[in-house]
């Protein structure tokens, strides 16, 4: 198998321009990522799962006062 892979690379991929080889790598990585996500058996995650995470940290914090304090800190820095 490895010998066949090396032959394919030498005959078909190496002669391509760098841009074409990068595009081929992009396609290959995307294909592998899609296959591996399906093979893992894990459902795809959503960024929305993070909604509300850590909200207790901000409880009682006035957003305007927080931003004002940040700006004042930035102004004091050299």
HELIX and SHEET records of a PDB file:
HELIX    1   1 UNK A    2  UNK A    8  1                                   7    
HELIX    2   2 UNK A    9  UNK A   13  3                                   5    
HELIX    3   3 UNK A   18  UNK A   40  1                                  23    
HELIX    4   4 UNK A   47  UNK A   50  5                                   4    
HELIX    5   5 UNK A   55  UNK A   58  5                                   4    
HELIX    6   6 UNK A   63  UNK A   76  1                                  14    
END                                                                             
